[in-house]
Amino acid sequence: MSAFVATLRTQVDLAQRALAQARDVNEVHRHSARLLDLLERAAAHGVDTAGWVPADVVSAASVAAGNGT
């Protein structure tokens, strides 16, 4: 695993934990957007993130960030 992928994975894990601990709407929105940004960055670099974040968390983050319904 490259240093880039390892750092990205760590940041995804931290964002996911922060999202789980978010207390208000602004925090949820911020951490959701961060998580989605990291996953998009991984995809842009060809990094397979399958299994990093459960699909239901990604879906909820998308809704919270205003990207889904």
N, CA, C and O atoms as CSV, one atom per row, in Angstrom:
chain,resi,resn,atom,element,x,y,z
A,1,MET,N,N,0.854,-1.174,0.000
A,1,MET,CA,C,0.000,0.000,0.000
A,1,MET,C,C,0.903,1.240,0.000
A,1,MET,O,O,1.813,1.368,0.819
A,2,SER,N,N,0.626,2.136,-0.930
A,2,SER,CA,C,1.442,3.351,-1.003
A,2,SER,C,C,1.137,4.278,0.176
A,2,SER,O,O,0.123,4.132,0.858
A,3,ALA,N,N,2.030,5.221,0.392
A,3,ALA,CA,C,1.829,6.202,1.463
A,3,ALA,C,C,0.560,7.021,1.202
A,3,ALA,O,O,-0.168,7.359,2.135
A,4,PHE,N,N,0.304,7.334,-0.062
A,4,PHE,CA,C,-0.896,8.085,-0.428
A,4,PHE,C,C,-2.152,7.318,-0.019
A,4,PHE,O,O,-3.046,7.876,0.617
A,5,VAL,N,N,-2.215,6.051,-0.382
A,5,VAL,CA,C,-3.390,5.233,-0.075
A,5,VAL,C,C,-3.522,5.044,1.435
A,5,VAL,O,O,-4.631,5.095,1.966
A,6,ALA,N,N,-2.425,4.830,2.122
A,6,ALA,CA,C,-2.471,4.657,3.578
A,6,ALA,C,C,-2.984,5.918,4.262
A,6,ALA,O,O,-3.798,5.845,5.182
A,7,THR,N,N,-2.506,7.072,3.811
A,7,THR,CA,C,-2.967,8.341,4.389
A,7,THR,C,C,-4.434,8.577,4.065
A,7,THR,O,O,-5.209,9.010,4.918
A,8,LEU,N,N,-4.800,8.292,2.842
A,8,LEU,CA,C,-6.197,8.449,2.433
A,8,LEU,C,C,-7.101,7.553,3.269
A,8,LEU,O,O,-8.161,7.983,3.726
A,9,ARG,N,N,-6.685,6.320,3.465
A,9,ARG,CA,C,-7.477,5.379,4.263
A,9,ARG,C,C,-7.627,5.887,5.696
A,9,ARG,O,O,-8.714,5.817,6.269
A,10,THR,N,N,-6.555,6.392,6.266
A,10,THR,CA,C,-6.610,6.949,7.621
A,10,THR,C,C,-7.573,8.120,7.694
A,10,THR,O,O,-8.361,8.225,8.634
A,11,GLN,N,N,-7.513,8.996,6.705
A,11,GLN,CA,C,-8.402,10.158,6.687
A,11,GLN,C,C,-9.862,9.752,6.509
A,11,GLN,O,O,-10.748,10.365,7.106
A,12,VAL,N,N,-10.125,8.736,5.703
A,12,VAL,CA,C,-11.487,8.219,5.540
A,12,VAL,C,C,-11.979,7.657,6.872
A,12,VAL,O,O,-13.112,7.918,7.275
A,13,ASP,N,N,-11.149,6.901,7.542
A,13,ASP,CA,C,-11.525,6.345,8.847
A,13,ASP,C,C,-11.829,7.457,9.861
A,13,ASP,O,O,-12.809,7.377,10.602
A,14,LEU,N,N,-10.986,8.488,9.887
A,14,LEU,CA,C,-11.202,9.605,10.811
A,14,LEU,C,C,-12.487,10.357,10.483
A,14,LEU,O,O,-13.236,10.728,11.387
A,15,ALA,N,N,-12.744,10.583,9.214
A,15,ALA,CA,C,-13.972,11.280,8.812
A,15,ALA,C,C,-15.201,10.458,9.161
A,15,ALA,O,O,-16.219,11.000,9.592
A,16,GLN,N,N,-15.105,9.160,8.975
A,16,GLN,CA,C,-16.224,8.277,9.307
A,16,GLN,C,C,-16.506,8.295,10.813
A,16,GLN,O,O,-17.664,8.332,11.228
A,17,ARG,N,N,-15.465,8.270,11.617
A,17,ARG,CA,C,-15.643,8.343,13.073
A,17,ARG,C,C,-16.216,9.687,13.493
A,17,ARG,O,O,-17.099,9.748,14.348
A,18,ALA,N,N,-15.717,10.768,12.897
A,18,ALA,CA,C,-16.223,12.102,13.224
A,18,ALA,C,C,-17.691,12.222,12.847
A,18,ALA,O,O,-18.472,12.828,13.580
A,19,LEU,N,N,-18.071,11.653,11.715
A,19,LEU,CA,C,-19.469,11.672,11.299
A,19,LEU,C,C,-20.341,10.915,12.304
A,19,LEU,O,O,-21.429,11.373,12.652
A,20,ALA,N,N,-19.871,9.776,12.761
A,20,ALA,CA,C,-20.630,8.984,13.733
A,20,ALA,C,C,-20.809,9.719,15.057
A,20,ALA,O,O,-21.791,9.492,15.764
A,21,GLN,N,N,-19.859,10.606,15.401
A,21,GLN,CA,C,-19.919,11.334,16.668
A,21,GLN,C,C,-20.509,12.734,16.539
A,21,GLN,O,O,-20.644,13.445,17.536
A,22,ALA,N,N,-20.860,13.132,15.323
A,22,ALA,CA,C,-21.386,14.483,15.097
A,22,ALA,C,C,-22.648,14.708,15.917
A,22,ALA,O,O,-23.511,13.835,16.004
A,23,ARG,N,N,-22.743,15.886,16.515
A,23,ARG,CA,C,-23.847,16.194,17.420
A,23,ARG,C,C,-24.939,17.068,16.803
A,23,ARG,O,O,-26.094,16.999,17.224
A,24,ASP,N,N,-24.588,17.887,15.813
A,24,ASP,CA,C,-25.608,18.762,15.246
A,24,ASP,C,C,-25.555,18.736,13.724
A,24,ASP,O,O,-24.650,18.149,13.131
A,25,VAL,N,N,-26.526,19.371,13.110
A,25,VAL,CA,C,-26.678,19.341,11.656
A,25,VAL,C,C,-25.443,19.885,10.947
A,25,VAL,O,O,-25.022,19.324,9.936
A,26,ASN,N,N,-24.859,20.958,11.451
A,26,ASN,CA,C,-23.675,21.530,10.814
A,26,ASN,C,C,-22.492,20.558,10.847
A,26,ASN,O,O,-21.762,20.431,9.864
A,27,GLU,N,N,-22.311,19.884,11.964
A,27,GLU,CA,C,-21.229,18.898,12.063
A,27,GLU,C,C,-21.478,17.728,11.128
A,27,GLU,O,O,-20.560,17.264,10.453
A,28,VAL,N,N,-22.706,17.253,11.085
A,28,VAL,CA,C,-23.047,16.128,10.207
A,28,VAL,C,C,-22.771,16.514,8.752
A,28,VAL,O,O,-22.178,15.741,7.999
A,29,HIS,N,N,-23.203,17.703,8.368
A,29,HIS,CA,C,-22.991,18.163,6.992
A,29,HIS,C,C,-21.494,18.243,6.683
A,29,HIS,O,O,-21.048,17.753,5.645
A,30,ARG,N,N,-20.731,18.847,7.564
A,30,ARG,CA,C,-19.293,19.024,7.347
A,30,ARG,C,C,-18.562,17.680,7.225
A,30,ARG,O,O,-17.769,17.482,6.305
A,31,HIS,N,N,-18.831,16.774,8.148
A,31,HIS,CA,C,-18.138,15.486,8.129
A,31,HIS,C,C,-18.617,14.609,6.962
A,31,HIS,O,O,-17.839,13.834,6.405
A,32,SER,N,N,-19.882,14.732,6.602
A,32,SER,CA,C,-20.392,14.005,5.437
A,32,SER,C,C,-19.695,14.483,4.173
A,32,SER,O,O,-19.245,13.680,3.355
A,33,ALA,N,N,-19.612,15.792,4.025
A,33,ALA,CA,C,-18.945,16.356,2.842
A,33,ALA,C,C,-17.477,15.942,2.794
A,33,ALA,O,O,-16.956,15.635,1.722
A,34,ARG,N,N,-16.817,15.931,3.927
A,34,ARG,CA,C,-15.405,15.529,3.989
A,34,ARG,C,C,-15.238,14.068,3.581
A,34,ARG,O,O,-14.352,13.733,2.794
A,35,LEU,N,N,-16.089,13.208,4.116
A,35,LEU,CA,C,-16.022,11.791,3.786
A,35,LEU,C,C,-16.228,11.576,2.288
A,35,LEU,O,O,-15.474,10.839,1.652
A,36,LEU,N,N,-17.241,12.215,1.733
A,36,LEU,CA,C,-17.516,12.070,0.301
A,36,LEU,C,C,-16.368,12.626,-0.541
A,36,LEU,O,O,-16.008,12.042,-1.563
A,37,ASP,N,N,-15.802,13.737,-0.121
A,37,ASP,CA,C,-14.661,14.318,-0.839
A,37,ASP,C,C,-13.484,13.349,-0.867
A,37,ASP,O,O,-12.845,13.171,-1.904
A,38,LEU,N,N,-13.204,12.732,0.256
A,38,LEU,CA,C,-12.100,11.771,0.319
A,38,LEU,C,C,-12.358,10.567,-0.590
A,38,LEU,O,O,-11.449,10.092,-1.272
A,39,LEU,N,N,-13.588,10.081,-0.596
A,39,LEU,CA,C,-13.921,8.939,-1.448
A,39,LEU,C,C,-13.837,9.320,-2.930
A,39,LEU,O,O,-13.398,8.519,-3.756
A,40,GLU,N,N,-14.254,10.532,-3.257
A,40,GLU,CA,C,-14.141,11.002,-4.644
A,40,GLU,C,C,-12.674,11.157,-5.046
A,40,GLU,O,O,-12.292,10.811,-6.164
A,41,ARG,N,N,-11.867,11.672,-4.142
A,41,ARG,CA,C,-10.433,11.815,-4.418
A,41,ARG,C,C,-9.804,10.440,-4.661
A,41,ARG,O,O,-8.987,10.277,-5.567
A,42,ALA,N,N,-10.191,9.459,-3.850
A,42,ALA,CA,C,-9.676,8.099,-4.037
A,42,ALA,C,C,-10.066,7.575,-5.416
A,42,ALA,O,O,-9.231,7.022,-6.132
A,43,ALA,N,N,-11.324,7.746,-5.785
A,43,ALA,CA,C,-11.790,7.271,-7.088
A,43,ALA,C,C,-11.031,7.952,-8.226
A,43,ALA,O,O,-10.686,7.310,-9.218
A,44,ALA,N,N,-10.775,9.245,-8.081
A,44,ALA,CA,C,-10.055,9.997,-9.108
A,44,ALA,C,C,-8.629,9.470,-9.307
A,44,ALA,O,O,-8.040,9.635,-10.376
A,45,HIS,N,N,-8.092,8.843,-8.277
A,45,HIS,CA,C,-6.734,8.302,-8.350
A,45,HIS,C,C,-6.735,6.787,-8.553
A,45,HIS,O,O,-5.694,6.139,-8.452
A,46,GLY,N,N,-7.910,6.233,-8.838
A,46,GLY,CA,C,-7.992,4.805,-9.116
A,46,GLY,C,C,-7.872,3.916,-7.902
A,46,GLY,O,O,-7.541,2.737,-8.030
A,47,VAL,N,N,-8.132,4.454,-6.724
A,47,VAL,CA,C,-8.041,3.675,-5.488
A,47,VAL,C,C,-9.374,2.972,-5.236
A,47,VAL,O,O,-10.423,3.615,-5.205
A,48,ASP,N,N,-9.331,1.673,-5.061
A,48,ASP,CA,C,-10.529,0.889,-4.768
A,48,ASP,C,C,-10.835,1.001,-3.277
A,48,ASP,O,O,-10.087,0.499,-2.439
A,49,THR,N,N,-11.941,1.664,-2.961
A,49,THR,CA,C,-12.320,1.870,-1.565
A,49,THR,C,C,-13.407,0.904,-1.105
A,49,THR,O,O,-13.990,1.080,-0.035
A,50,ALA,N,N,-13.675,-0.110,-1.911
A,50,ALA,CA,C,-14.694,-1.099,-1.540
A,50,ALA,C,C,-14.369,-1.668,-0.166
A,50,ALA,O,O,-13.258,-2.140,0.077
A,51,GLY,N,N,-15.331,-1.619,0.709
A,51,GLY,CA,C,-15.155,-2.147,2.048
A,51,GLY,C,C,-14.630,-1.147,3.062
A,51,GLY,O,O,-14.579,-1.450,4.254
A,52,TRP,N,N,-14.239,0.034,2.616
A,52,TRP,CA,C,-13.741,1.039,3.550
A,52,TRP,C,C,-14.872,1.658,4.352
A,52,TRP,O,O,-14.726,1.893,5.552
A,53,VAL,N,N,-16.002,1.925,3.701
A,53,VAL,CA,C,-17.142,2.575,4.343
A,53,VAL,C,C,-18.394,1.807,3.931
A,53,VAL,O,O,-18.599,1.564,2.742
A,54,PRO,N,N,-19.231,1.423,4.886
A,54,PRO,CA,C,-20.463,0.725,4.523
A,54,PRO,C,C,-21.334,1.573,3.584
A,54,PRO,O,O,-21.381,2.798,3.699
A,55,ALA,N,N,-22.012,0.902,2.666
A,55,ALA,CA,C,-22.849,1.593,1.676
A,55,ALA,C,C,-23.910,2.474,2.327
A,55,ALA,O,O,-24.212,3.555,1.822
A,56,ASP,N,N,-24.477,2.020,3.442
A,56,ASP,CA,C,-25.509,2.831,4.096
A,56,ASP,C,C,-24.931,4.120,4.675
A,56,ASP,O,O,-25.628,5.132,4.736
A,57,VAL,N,N,-23.676,4.097,5.096
A,57,VAL,CA,C,-23.027,5.306,5.613
A,57,VAL,C,C,-22.764,6.278,4.466
A,57,VAL,O,O,-22.982,7.481,4.607
A,58,VAL,N,N,-22.301,5.761,3.342
A,58,VAL,CA,C,-22.061,6.612,2.170
A,58,VAL,C,C,-23.375,7.236,1.711
A,58,VAL,O,O,-23.420,8.423,1.387
A,59,SER,N,N,-24.429,6.452,1.682
A,59,SER,CA,C,-25.740,6.956,1.271
A,59,SER,C,C,-26.237,8.042,2.224
A,59,SER,O,O,-26.712,9.085,1.776
A,60,ALA,N,N,-26.134,7.810,3.510
A,60,ALA,CA,C,-26.564,8.807,4.502
A,60,ALA,C,C,-25.708,10.059,4.415
A,60,ALA,O,O,-26.221,11.170,4.552
A,61,ALA,N,N,-24.411,9.896,4.190
A,61,ALA,CA,C,-23.520,11.047,4.052
A,61,ALA,C,C,-23.896,11.863,2.828
A,61,ALA,O,O,-23.856,13.093,2.857
A,62,SER,N,N,-24.258,11.181,1.760
A,62,SER,CA,C,-24.660,11.867,0.538
A,62,SER,C,C,-25.912,12.712,0.770
A,62,SER,O,O,-25.990,13.855,0.318
A,63,VAL,N,N,-26.870,12.154,1.463
A,63,VAL,CA,C,-28.092,12.894,1.789
A,63,VAL,C,C,-27.771,14.077,2.696
A,63,VAL,O,O,-28.246,15.189,2.463
A,64,ALA,N,N,-26.971,13.842,3.721
A,64,ALA,CA,C,-26.627,14.900,4.674
A,64,ALA,C,C,-25.846,16.032,4.014
A,64,ALA,O,O,-25.972,17.193,4.403
A,65,ALA,N,N,-25.043,15.687,3.015
A,65,ALA,CA,C,-24.252,16.700,2.323
A,65,ALA,C,C,-25.055,17.406,1.237
A,65,ALA,O,O,-24.570,18.339,0.598
A,66,GLY,N,N,-26.284,16.951,1.038
A,66,GLY,CA,C,-27.143,17.573,0.035
A,66,GLY,C,C,-26.982,17.006,-1.353
A,66,GLY,O,O,-27.384,17.636,-2.331
A,67,ASN,N,N,-26.396,15.819,-1.458
A,67,ASN,CA,C,-26.156,15.209,-2.769
A,67,ASN,C,C,-27.169,14.135,-3.129
A,67,ASN,O,O,-27.110,13.588,-4.231
A,68,GLY,N,N,-28.088,13.819,-2.242
A,68,GLY,CA,C,-29.038,12.744,-2.513
A,68,GLY,C,C,-30.362,13.025,-1.856
A,68,GLY,O,O,-30.558,14.059,-1.217
A,69,THR,N,N,-31.260,12.090,-2.025
A,69,THR,CA,C,-32.594,12.243,-1.425
A,69,THR,C,C,-32.847,11.181,-0.402
A,69,THR,O,O,-33.917,11.151,0.206
